[in-house]
Amino acid sequence: MTVVHGAAGTGQTALALHAAHRDKERYPDGQLYVDLRGGTATPRDSGEALEEFLRSPGTVQ
């Protein structure tokens, strides 16, 4: 798992998407992406987003 963190508008999304497209062959089962809405007035908590991924079907209960 990789986490990209930084101030809004500094290119985290562009970096993450570039890396994901570059390495997609290494992950034939897919990749997960979440928009944490960092540039908005109500950003999403990264811990809550991670918990949602982990509680998704087929993962840890």
N, C-alpha and C positions, 0 to 999 in steps of 0.2 A: 504494500500500500504506500502511496505517496501523498503527501499533503503539501499544498502550495499556499503560502500565507503572505499577506502584504497589504499595504494601503490600497484603498479603492482607486481604480484607474491606472495602476502601474503595470498591467499586463499579465496578471496571474492566469486569467482565463485563456488568453492567447497562448501562453507558455504551456499550460496543461493540455489544451487541445492539440497543439503542435506535437508534443511528446506522445500523446495518445495515438495520433494518426501514424507517427513514425514507428511505434512499437506494437501496433495492433496484431501483427502476425504472431507475436509472443503470447498472446492471450486469445486463443481461438474460441473460448467460451464467452467472450464479451468483456466489456469494460463498463464501469459505473461512472456517472458524472452527476454532480449536483450543483445547482446555482445557489450560492449562499446569499445572494442579493446584497453584496457588500457595498454597492454604490447607491443603495436606497436608504430611506429613513427607517426601515424595519429589516435589518439584516437577519439572516437565519443563523441560529446557533450551530456551529460545526459538530458539536457533540450530539445534538439531537438528530442531525442529518445522518451521522455515522450510526447511531442507534437504529434509525429507520432501515438503513441498509442491512445491518446485522440481524434485524428481526424480520426481514423480508423472507418470503417462502424459499426453502432450501438452505437456510443458514442457521446459525446458532439460535436457540430458543431463549 
